[in-house]
Amino acid sequence: MNIKKHIPNLLTLGNLFCGTIATILAVNGNFTGAGLFVILGIIFDFFDGFAARLLNVTGELGKQLDSLADMVTSGVVPGIIMFKLLSTNNKLGSFSENTEFMSWSGFQFEPIQILGLLLTLGACYRLAKFNIDTRQSDSFIGLPTPAMSLFVISLPLILEYSDIEFVHQLITNNYFLIAITVVLTYLMNAEIPLFSLKFKDFSVKNNLMKYLFLLASLLMITFLEYISIPLIIILYVALSVISNYGQKTSV
């Protein structure tokens, strides 16, 4: 039995395990714990691909396992978190104080909360497309699901650990949350080329955009803490669009 070829798959299953725990925590409203396990899952997701390339054991099984694990960690969990955020517990921005509830087997929820699950559907569609898209070996087309997931899990963490009132008002406004849901769902499946953080070499000339992004991200994390997470995702998309525009104009 060749143990080496199973190491990347075991790391992928670690991602799935973390995503499953995060799902349970998110359902129970423990967003801090869910966010922690999502981040651990994304770390596993990074190292399974790294290990596969290092050990030269890439294959179709690993590719399918990777998407299935990502579907939980970066698809189901952010959908649940957005579902929970779009609730009447929000102090601001509820559609109506007299909102009617839907109820099924004792489980009550506002119909508007279902919109949060667009993130899960959009992630599923993107992951399915990714598996059959041969264009995304060195870069991405559309926002990767882990980036979307990090954006969403940051929202309740900002509410918990940040004291900036304006930001709180945004995140507790259902109109803002629905707009975020729609935009992220679109970006995951849009035909927008986004750069990858894979380095073929470490020269500044060939990786200037990546180095600028990493430096800006480090500075934002240092000074803005949890608020930096959605800003980093926005910066990632913006730099990719600027880079694509620059390449088109130089041709």
C-alpha positions, 0 to 999 in steps of 0.5 A, spaced: 500 500 500 502 506 497 501 511 503 504 517 500 498 517 495 493 518 500 496 523 504 493 529 500 486 525 501 487 525 508 488 532 509 482 534 504 478 529 509 481 534 515 478 540 511 471 536 511 471 534 518 473 541 520 467 544 515 462 539 519 464 541 526 463 548 523 456 547 520 454 544 527 457 550 531 453 555 526 447 552 526 447 553 534 449 560 533 456 559 535 459 563 530 466 564 533 467 557 533 464 556 526 469 561 524 475 558 527 473 551 524 472 554 517 479 557 517 482 551 519 478 547 514 481 552 509 488 551 511 487 543 510 484 545 503 491 549 502 496 544 504 492 538 501 493 541 494 501 543 496 502 536 498 499 533 492 504 537 488 510 536 492 509 528 492 506 528 485 500 524 487 495 529 483 489 525 481 481 525 479 479 522 486 483 528 490 480 533 485 473 530 487 474 530 494 477 537 494 470 540 491 466 535 496 470 538 502 469 545 500 462 544 499 461 543 506 466 548 509 466 554 504 459 552 501 454 550 507 457 553 513 457 561 510 450 559 507 447 557 514 451 563 517 448 568 512 441 565 514 442 566 521 444 573 520 438 575 516 433 574 522 429 578 526 434 578 532 437 584 528 436 590 531 436 594 525 434 593 518 429 588 519 423 588 513 418 588 518 417 588 525 411 584 524 414 579 519 410 572 519 414 566 520 414 559 516 414 553 521 416 546 519 416 541 525 417 546 530 423 550 526 421 557 525 424 562 520 423 568 516 422 567 509 427 572 507 432 568 511 432 563 505 436 568 501 442 567 505 442 560 502 443 563 495 451 562 497 450 555 498 447 554 491 452 559 488 458 555 491 455 548 489 455 551 482 462 554 482 465 548 485 461 543 479 464 548 474 471 548 477 472 541 476 470 541 469 474 547 467 481 546 464 482 554 464 483 554 472 490 551 473 494 557 474 489 562 476 481 563 478 475 565 474 470 567 479 471 568 486 474 562 490 469 559 495 474 559 500 474 567 499 467 567 499 466 563 506 472 568 509 468 574 507 461 571 510 464 568 517 468 575 518 461 578 519 459 576 525 466 576 528 466 583 526 459 584 530 462 581 536 469 584 536 469 590 533 466 597 536 465 601 530 458 603 530 457 604 523 460 597 521 455 594 526 449 598 523 451 595 516 452 588 518 445 588 522 441 591 516 438 586 512 438 590 505 446 590 506 446 583 507 442 581 502 446 585 497 452 582 500 449 575 498 447 577 491 454 580 489 458 574 492 453 569 489 454 573 482 462 573 483 463 566 484 460 564 478 462 570 474 467 570 468 472 574 471 479 572 471 482 572 478 490 571 480 492 565 484 497 566 490 501 560 487 508 562 485 512 559 480 518 563 482 519 568 487 521 574 482 518 581 483 517 582 476 513 576 475 509 577 482 509 584 483 501 584 484 501 578 489 507 581 493 503 588 493 496 584 495 500 580 501 503 586 503 497 590 503 493 584 507 498 584 512 498 591 514 490 591 514 490 585 518 495 588 523 491 595 524 484 593 522 483 586 525 477 582 523 474 588 519 480 587 514 477 580 512 472 583 507 476 588 505 482 584 503 477 580 499 474 586 496 482 588 494 483 581 491 477 582 486 479 589 485 487 588 484 485 582 479 480 587 475 486 592 475 491 587 472 486 584 467 485 591 464 492 593 464 494 586 460 488 588 455 490 595 454 498 593 453 496 588 448 
